[in-house]
Amino acid sequence: MRGWRTLYAPDAVVWHHHSMTHRHTSDFKYELVGRNRVRLLARNACLGQLVRYAPTMVAYDLAYVIYAALRDRTLAPVRGRLRGLREWRSARRSGAAGRRRIELEPRQGLAAALRRRRAWGAGTRGSAGPAGEPGGRACE
């Protein structure tokens, strides 16, 4: 969206060392991921996407923060999302110039998110799956 050129390299291999400086379930990481999730939406989602997918995104995030609170005994995901919401207006303004209609990836759903979480817990760090964020049709 910013005019950068993208190259497709089908034979490229990337080894993503997830959470190299902090463990996968650290409060620091939970908070940053929560904040960045909200920032990403503020900067890039058009109004139509926000309106259309708000109930799904809120339900998904609510389920996630409850899961993290119960499973990992942390409220860091909530703190991160609240921090992102406090920065919403400035993030929204900073993304306005490059925001345009784009096609989104299909939603993967809660089951896919739980499968990814189990894979990380089992130590299969080399096999990351699709993003699984709420998505769907392009902006209208």
C-alpha positions as CSV (number, residue, x, y, z in Angstrom):
1,M,0.0,0.0,0.0
2,R,3.0,2.3,0.5
3,G,4.3,1.7,-3.0
4,W,6.9,-0.8,-2.1
5,R,7.8,-3.5,-4.6
6,T,7.2,-7.1,-3.6
7,L,9.1,-10.1,-4.9
8,Y,7.7,-13.6,-4.8
9,A,10.4,-16.2,-4.1
10,P,8.7,-19.7,-4.1
11,D,11.8,-21.5,-3.1
12,A,12.7,-19.3,-0.2
13,V,12.9,-20.8,3.3
14,V,12.5,-18.7,6.4
15,W,13.3,-20.0,9.9
16,H,11.2,-17.9,12.3
17,H,12.6,-18.2,15.8
18,H,9.5,-17.2,17.6
19,S,10.0,-15.2,20.8
20,M,13.8,-15.3,20.9
21,T,14.1,-12.6,23.5
22,H,11.1,-13.6,25.6
23,R,9.3,-16.9,26.0
24,H,6.2,-17.5,23.9
25,T,3.8,-16.9,26.8
26,S,5.6,-14.0,28.5
27,D,3.6,-11.1,29.7
28,F,5.9,-8.8,27.6
29,K,5.0,-10.7,24.4
30,Y,1.3,-11.0,25.3
31,E,1.1,-7.2,25.8
32,L,3.0,-6.3,22.6
33,V,0.9,-8.7,20.5
34,G,-2.3,-7.2,21.9
35,R,-1.2,-3.7,21.3
36,N,0.1,-4.4,17.8
37,R,-3.1,-6.3,16.9
38,V,-5.2,-3.1,17.7
39,R,-2.6,-0.9,15.9
40,L,-2.8,-3.0,12.8
41,L,-6.5,-2.7,12.6
42,A,-6.4,1.0,13.2
43,R,-3.9,1.6,10.5
44,N,-5.1,-0.7,7.8
45,A,-8.8,-1.7,8.1
46,C,-11.3,0.4,6.3
47,L,-14.5,1.5,8.0
48,G,-16.5,-1.2,6.2
49,Q,-14.3,-4.0,7.5
50,L,-14.3,-2.6,11.0
51,V,-18.1,-2.4,11.0
52,R,-18.6,-5.8,9.4
53,Y,-16.2,-7.7,11.5
54,A,-16.3,-5.9,14.8
55,P,-18.6,-8.4,16.6
56,T,-16.4,-11.3,15.4
57,M,-13.1,-9.6,16.3
58,V,-14.4,-8.6,19.8
59,A,-15.8,-12.1,20.4
60,Y,-12.5,-13.7,19.3
61,D,-10.3,-11.3,21.4
62,L,-12.6,-11.7,24.4
63,A,-12.3,-15.5,24.2
64,Y,-8.5,-15.2,23.7
65,V,-7.9,-12.9,26.7
66,I,-10.1,-15.2,28.9
67,Y,-8.2,-18.2,27.7
68,A,-4.8,-16.5,28.4
69,A,-6.1,-15.4,31.9
70,L,-7.1,-18.9,32.8
71,R,-4.4,-20.9,31.0
72,D,-1.4,-18.6,31.7
73,R,-2.7,-16.6,34.6
74,T,-2.0,-13.2,32.9
75,L,-4.0,-10.1,32.0
76,A,-1.2,-8.8,29.8
77,P,-3.3,-9.4,26.6
78,V,-5.9,-7.1,28.1
79,R,-3.3,-4.4,29.0
80,G,-1.9,-4.6,25.4
81,R,-5.3,-4.2,23.8
82,L,-6.2,-1.3,26.1
83,R,-2.9,0.4,25.3
84,G,-3.7,-0.1,21.5
85,L,-7.2,1.4,22.0
86,R,-5.7,4.4,23.8
87,E,-3.4,4.9,20.7
88,W,-6.3,4.2,18.2
89,R,-6.8,7.8,16.9
90,S,-3.1,8.5,16.2
91,A,-2.7,5.0,14.6
92,R,-5.8,5.6,12.5
93,R,-4.4,8.9,11.2
94,S,-1.0,7.5,10.5
95,G,-2.4,4.8,8.3
96,A,-4.9,7.0,6.4
97,A,-2.7,7.9,3.5
98,G,-2.0,4.3,2.5
99,R,-5.3,2.8,3.3
100,R,-7.1,1.3,0.3
101,R,-9.4,-1.5,-0.6
102,I,-7.7,-4.9,-0.4
103,E,-8.7,-8.5,-0.5
104,L,-8.4,-10.3,2.9
105,E,-7.4,-13.8,3.7
106,P,-10.3,-16.1,4.7
107,R,-10.9,-16.6,8.4
108,Q,-9.3,-19.6,10.0
109,G,-11.4,-19.6,13.2
110,L,-11.0,-20.4,16.8
111,A,-10.3,-24.1,16.2
112,A,-7.3,-23.2,14.0
113,A,-6.0,-20.9,16.7
114,L,-6.2,-23.6,19.3
115,R,-4.4,-26.0,17.0
116,R,-1.6,-23.5,16.6
117,R,-1.4,-23.0,20.3
118,R,-1.2,-26.8,20.9
119,A,1.5,-27.1,18.3
120,W,3.6,-24.5,20.2
121,G,3.0,-26.2,23.5
122,A,4.2,-29.5,21.9
123,G,7.4,-27.9,20.8
124,T,6.9,-28.0,17.0
125,R,8.3,-24.5,16.6
126,G,9.3,-25.1,13.0
127,S,5.8,-25.5,11.6
128,A,3.9,-22.3,11.8
129,G,0.5,-22.3,10.1
130,P,-1.6,-19.6,8.4
131,A,-2.3,-16.4,10.3
132,G,-5.9,-17.1,11.2
133,E,-6.9,-13.5,11.9
134,P,-10.5,-12.3,11.1
135,G,-10.8,-11.5,7.5
136,G,-13.0,-12.1,4.5
137,R,-14.1,-9.9,1.6
138,A,-12.6,-6.6,0.6
139,C,-13.7,-3.2,1.8
140,E,-16.8,-1.6,0.3
